[in-house]
């Protein structure tokens, strides 16, 4: 297939098709490479824990994961990144000739630095379970077993469902943590049903 045809075909694809998502079920992300279930683990502030406590937390997580071959881990920022904004402000400051405007740009950069420091611990830790073609009843009990194992080891965990999965995708792909409700289709909020 020619490059022009491939580009034209790619332009016709939806965002979901481009990133390999077939759909979002009640509790999972359906992809061309299988079904993914996400558990969100509330992070522990290990900077206040002793070395022995940190080692115990690591051992607890290892205990949960060692018997689960289909489990993966993911860490994402659960806050927006300001690196592009900071780079823009730096370039803009260097190019600015007016001292008053330069000072304002520098103050903006300092403000972004402070904001980023406040949100530096805003990470989200996810346990991802890749489901094989299992029966619905078997899947539910399997997921409940994993969740119970994590809770038994002292982790605060929750299964990500529907809107939670959309939020994860928003954070992962576009660093968007400010949206309150994610649309299934771009522009859904502008469509008035019944007209």
Residue pairs with C-beta under 8 A, 6 or more apart in sequence:
1 9
10 18
15 186
16 22
16 23
19 173
20 31
20 32
20 33
21 29
21 30
21 31
21 169
22 30
22 31
22 32
23 30
24 30
24 162
24 165
24 166
25 35
26 161
26 162
27 37
27 143
27 159
27 160
27 161
27 162
28 35
28 36
28 37
28 38
28 131
28 165
29 35
29 36
29 37
29 38
29 165
29 169
34 130
34 131
34 132
35 130
35 131
36 128
36 129
36 130
36 131
37 128
37 129
37 131
37 143
37 159
37 160
38 126
38 127
38 128
38 129
38 159
38 160
38 164
38 165
38 168
39 126
39 127
39 128
39 129
39 146
39 147
39 150
39 157
39 158
39 159
39 160
40 124
40 125
40 126
40 157
40 158
40 160
40 164
41 125
41 126
41 127
41 150
41 155
41 156
41 157
42 155
42 156
42 157
43 121
43 123
43 124
43 125
44 57
45 121
46 53
46 54
46 57
49 57
57 154
60 153
60 154
60 155
61 153
61 155
63 149
63 153
64 146
64 149
64 150
64 153
64 155
65 71
65 73
68 129
68 146
70 129
70 130
70 131
70 132
71 127
71 128
71 129
71 130
71 146
72 127
72 128
72 129
72 130
73 125
73 126
73 127
73 128
74 125
74 126
74 128
75 123
75 124
75 125
75 126
76 123
76 124
76 126
76 168
76 171
76 172
77 122
77 123
77 124
77 171
77 175
78 122
78 123
78 124
78 171
78 177
79 119
79 122
79 177
80 175
80 176
80 177
80 178
81 175
82 112
82 115
82 116
85 112
86 109
86 112
86 113
89 105
89 108
89 109
89 112
90 109
92 105
93 102
93 105
93 106
93 109
96 102
96 105
124 168
124 171
126 160
126 168
127 146
127 150
127 157
129 142
129 143
129 146
131 139
134 142
143 159
147 157
147 159
150 157
151 157
160 168
163 181
163 182
166 182
167 177
167 179
167 182
169 182
170 176
170 177
170 179
170 182
171 177
183 189
